[in-house]
Amino acid sequence: MSWETEKGTFLIITVRPHVKGKRLVHVISDEEIVINLASPAKEGKANKELIKRIAKCIGVATSEVIIAAGHKSREKTLLIRGATSEQVMNRLKNA
């Protein structure tokens, strides 16, 4: 679900918007990564929350997390600069 390039680490995730609870990572396995978000999927609110929470979890600036694909979809591809694939996965597992 993640791979590295010269641009950074790409991560494919599925988001669950408008979920109550504080836990960021719902499922993390070899097949999928599911992220819980409290914000509704309206007016970009869920996307903004996703960037903010992923950046904080991984320990990079919000400007280093970019939605590369899937702006209006539940399945998204993120580009994370400043962290290796191994670092990203370890930090998500510990979230």
N, C-alpha and C positions, 0 to 999 in steps of 0.2 A: 503493500500500500504506500510505500515511500521509496524514493530513489533520489540520488544526488546527480547534479550537473554542475557545470561551471557557474551557472546563475544562482544555485542554491539547492535546497532540498524541496522536492515536490511531494505532496501528501494528498492522497485521495481520501475524503471523509464523507460521511452522511450526517446531516444535521437533523435534529428534532427540535423545531422551534416551539415556543410557548409551553415549555415543560416546567412544572413546578419542582423545586429542589435545587440544591446548590452544587450537586455533583456535575462536573464538566464532562467527564468521559463516561458514557453509558456502556459501550462495548469496545474492547480492543482485542483483536485477534489477528491471525494471519490473513483472514478473508475480509475483514472490515473494521473500520473505526467509526463509531457512532458518537456524536457530540450532542449533549443537551444544551439548549439555550432557553433562557427565560423570556426573551423578547419575541414578539410575534413576527411572522414573515411578511411584514408590511412596511413599505417605504424604506427598505434597506436597514431596518432596525436590527434584525437578526444578523445580518452580515457585519454590521458595526460591532455588535456584541461578540461575534465569533472572532474577529480580528483582535479585539482587545483582550479577550480571555485566553486565546491561544498564545498571543505574544507574552502575556504575563506568565502563563504556565511554562513556556519554553525558556523564558528569560531573555527575550529580545525586544527591541523597540517595536511599537505598532507599525511603524513605517517599513519594517522588515518582513511583515506578513502581508501577502498580496493574494487576493482571490484571482487565480489565473483562468479558471473556467467554472461555470455553473452559478453565475450571479443570481439567477432566478430559479435555481433548481435546489433540491435537497442534497443532491450529490455534487460536491465541489472539489476542485483541485486547488490546493493552496501552494504558493511558493513561499518558502521561509528562507530568508537570507541570514547568514551569521550563525547557523547551527547545522551540524552534520545530521544525516539520517539517523544514525545511532543515538545521538543526543536527543533528537526530537522524539523518537520512540520511547526512550527511557524516561523522559520527563512526562510524557503522556501517560505511561504506565503507572507512574508515581503520583499522578494528579488525583 
